[in-house]
Amino acid sequence: MDVDRLQRLASAVRTGGKGSMRRKKKAAHKAVSADDTKLQNCLKRMQVNTIPGIQEVNIFQGENVIQFANPKLQASPPANTYVVTGPSSTRALQDILPGVFSQLGPENIANLKKVAEQYSQESG
């Protein structure tokens, strides 16, 4: 092999200056899935069960709604913990109101009327 080429290769694996020790192996970066593994282990300790058959989850936050379509839902009622995973989108409350209205119960409809009254007072 060529001496110049060998010197270039040797300088590429040096961690410090001239005379320093060469790196024995390339540093491998940890994958992001380690966080997911820790989360799953924590949920397993809390005895979280998967709830099948959920087609949509809506989380109301003031004027905005976080909407999950076909999510994976896990729940632990004794720990009062619910985990919703999947692709989400944030939408305005007015955009999804007609589709969500049929899913609301009687107590939620009363709350929705209060929100509508407050909204009309603020804008009027």
N, C-alpha and C positions, 0 to 999 in steps of 0.2 A: 504494500500500500504506500501511498504517497505520504511523506512526512508532514507536509502542510495540512493535508486533509485530516491526519491523525490529531494534530494540534488543535484544529477547529472543533473536532468531535470532543476532545478532552476538555476544552474550555466551555463547551455547552453544558456539561454536567457538574461544573464546579459551583459550589454554593457561596463561596467567599472569594477572596483574592488569590493571588499566586501563592502556592504552597499550602493552601487549605485542603481539607479533606473533601473527597468527591462524594457526591450523593449516591447512596447505595441503591435506592429505589425511588421511583417517582411518587410524590405525595398524592394519595387518592382522596378526592373530596367526598365528604359524606353526602348521601342522598337526602333529599327533603322528606322522603317517606318515613324517616325515623320519627319525625314529629307525629305523623299519622299513626304509627305503631304505638307510640306512647299514649296517644289519645284513645285508641281502641282498647289498650290494656286498662286504662283508667275507667272507661265505660264498662268494661267487663267486670271490674271490681264492684261497680255500682249496680250490677245486675240489670243492665239495660236490655230490653227486648225489642226486636224489630216488629214494627206494625205493618203488615202487608195491606195492599189495596188502596193506598192513599194516592189520589190523582193530582191533587193540588194543595198547596199550603200558602196562605196569605198572612203576612205579618204586618199589622197596621202600625205606622209610626207618624202620627199627626196627619199631615197632608199627603204623605207618601205611603206606598204599600210595597213591601218586598214580596215578590211572587215567585214561588218554586213550582215548576211543572214536573210531574212525575218524580217527586223526591224520594229519598230513602229516609224513613222516619223511624227513630228509635226513642223509646220512652221508658222511664223508671218512675212510676207514680209515688212510691214511698220517698224517693229522694227529690221529688218535684223537678225532675230533669227531663227535658225533651231535646233531641238532637235532630236537626233537619239538614240533610246534605243533598247537594245536587246543583244543577245550573239555576241561577236566579236572575231576576230582572227587577229593577225599581221603576215603579210607575206612579202616576198621580192618582189620587183617590177617585177623581171624577171619571177617569178613563175606564176603570174596571167596575164601577159601581153597579151598572145594570146586570152584569154577569154574576156578581157576588151577592146581590140582593136576595136571590132565591135560597142561598145557603145560610143566611142569617136566621137565628132563632128570635123569639119574641123579645127577650131582654136586650139583644143586640140591636134590634130595630129601634127600641126606645133610645138607646145610646146614640144611634145614628141620627135620630131626629134632633137630639140635643146638639150634636156636632153641626148639623145643617142649620139650626137656629143661630148658633154662635158664628158660623161662617157668613150667614146672611147679615147679621148685625155688624160684623167687622167690615164687610165689603159695602154695606149700604149706608 
